[in-house]
Amino acid sequence: LSVIEQPLLAISEVLDSDLAREQLRAASQFDAWIFVSTNAVDRAARLLEPPTLLTPLLVAVGEATAALVLERFGRGALTPLDRADSEGVLALAELHNLRDVALIGALGGRDTIAEGLRARGTRVKEISVYRRIAAQWSDVNIHALRANAQTRLLATSAQSVTELALRLREFDLTALFDAPLIVPSERVHAHAGKVGFSQVLSALGASHAQLLAAVLLTFKHDQPR
């Protein structure tokens, strides 16, 4: 298999780092902090240098994020065992009956967590410590996508699916709306259908191993019987 590595989103600094720092410090006495990604951990730690926390509960979306919390903040983080996504976080028993939670990530990300917690009566402060911006596409990748009839697509969030759809239209790659698209959850699956993708497959989770297994499964299904 050949792999075309084309980032859909790039990470950038927040426009007002002082505001983000103040928001983090103001949330130091909240019941819990939820880190949505490794980028969230890294940027929060930089803003709080030296990174010290007083909140009693740290939560991470995924094992890699939890590992970085331990490395950067010196404390363990609770993480879903079965699925590294928003639904997995909301299923954690420890997040029920909390009063104030800080959701740390990028503007517009992980809305499902915020909405789910608020529906339970929890006050959620969304703190943006980085921005996601559109990544540049290379001419080499555009040509490779246009030439490869067996392309499989992989997008790991609803925002990346939206960006992928925009770029496929921009670069006249609309035939790829009918290519298999692998996503990490049923929620992203539903979004992908809404923006025009016709063959969407939900992986069993968002880990690298689960996503790779889903990609390989699409090739297995194409083999002659």
N, C-alpha and C positions, 0 to 999 in steps of 0.2 A: 504494500500500500504506500502511496505517496501522500504526504500531508502538506496542505497549504495553510501556513500559519498567518492568519489575517486578523489582528485584533479589531474588535468592533468599537470598543470604548477605551479611552486612555484616562489615566489618573492625573489630576492636577490639584494644586493647592487651593484652599478656600480663598475667597476674595477678602475676607476679614478674619485673619487669624486671631486677632485680639478678642473679637467677639466669641469665637469658638472656644478660646481658652477660658474666658469668663464663664461661659455656659457650662463647661466641664467642671470648673471649680464650684459653681453654684449647685451642681448636682451631686456633690461629694457625699451628701447625707441622704441621698435617695435610697430606696429599698434595694434597687438593682440597677446594674448597667448591662446593656445588651450590646455586644460588638457584632456587627453584621458581617465582617470580613477581616482578613488579615490587614488590608489597607486601613480599616478603621482603627485597629489596634496600633499599628505603626504610627499613624498620624496623631492619634490621641496621645500616645506616649511622647512624641516629639513636642506637642503643645504643652504637656505637663512636665517637661524636663525640670528636675528629676521626677519620673512618674510615680506618684504616691496616690493611693486610693483609700478612702474611709468607708465606702459603701460595703455592706456585708455580703452581697451576692453579685458575682460576675458570671455572665452568660455569654457563650460564644456560639455562633452558627457554624458548626463544623469543627472537626478535630484539628485542622491546621490553624484555624483561628484560636482555638483553645491553647494550643501549644505556644503560639506567639504571645498570648496573654501571660502565660507563665514565664516566658523568657523576658518580656519587657516590663511587666508589673510585679513579678515575683510571687504571684498568687495563682492558684488553680481556678479554672472556670468550668462551670456546668455546661454541658453540651448534649444535644439529643443523641441517643444511642442508635436509633433506627434510621433517621433521615436528617440530613444536614440542610434543612430549608426552613422557611418561615413556619410552615405547618408543624414541623418537628419542634420548633421552639415553643410554639403556643401550646403544645401538648405536655410540656414539662409541668409537673405538679407544683413545683416550687414557684412558678410564676402566677399561681392563683392567689387571689386575695391580697395583692400588693397595692399600696397607695400611690407611690411615685416611682417611675421607671425612666431611665435615660436610654434612648435608642440611638446608638452612635454609629454613624455611617456617612452616606452622601445624600444630598438633597434629592428627594423623590424616590429613594430606595426603600425596600422592605415595608411598603405600605400595609401589607397584610398583617405584619406583627403589630404595628401601631393600631390598626383598626380592631384587631382581635382583642388586644389588651384594653382598649377604651370601651369595648362592648361589655367588658367585665366590670367596668367602673374604675379602672386604673388610670391615673393621670400619666400621660406619656409626653416626655420632652424629647423631641427629635433634634439631635445635635449633629450638624454637618461638619465633619473634620476634613473632608476632601470633596472634590468635584469629579464627576465623570463627564468627559467631553468626547466628541466624535474623533475616532482615530483616523489617520491618513491611510488610504488604500494605495498599494503600490501597483504600478502598471503591470509588473510581472504577475502578481496575483490575479489581477483582473483578466489577463490573457489566459492564465491557467484555468480559471473557473469557466471561462467561455469555451475552452477547448476540451474539457474533461466531461464526458457524458455520464460518468459513474460517480459524480460528486455526491458526497454526504455532507450535510451542514450540521454544525454544532453551535448552539447558543445557550448560555448558562443563566439568563435572566430575561424577564419581560422587556426590560429596557434594551438589552442587546438584540432581542428579536425585532423590536421596533426599528432599531438602527440598521439591522441587516436588511429589513424590508425596504427602507429608504434607499440604501445604497444599491440594492439589486435593481431598483427602478432607475436610479441615477445613471448607472453604468450599463444599462440595457442588458441586464442579466436576468430578465423576468422569467426565463425558462426554468430557473432554479427554484421558483416558487413551487414547482412540482417535484423537486428533489427531496429525498428523505431528510427531515430536520429533526435532530435529537435535542431534547430539552430535559431539564432536571425534574420537572414536576407537572402534575395535572393542571395546576393553575397557569403555568407558562404555556402548556399545551393549548389550553383554551384561548389564550391571547394570540398565539401563533396562528390559529385558525381564523381569528378575527381579522388579522392583517394580511391574509391571503395565502398562507402556506397550506398545501393540500395533503401532504404526507408527513404527519408529525408523530413522533414516537417519544413517549415519556420514559426516561430511564428510571431505575429504582431509587435513585438519589442523585446528589450533586457531587459525590466524590469522583476523583479521576477514574478509579477502577469501575465504578458504576456507569459512568458516561462512556468509557471505552467499550465496556461489554455491550451496551446498547448500540453503539456504532457497528461493532463487529456482527451483531445479530442481523443488521440490515443486509450485509453482504451474504450471510448464510442463507437468508431467505431468497436471494437472487440466484443461488446455485441451481443448476438444472437437476431435476429429480430422475 
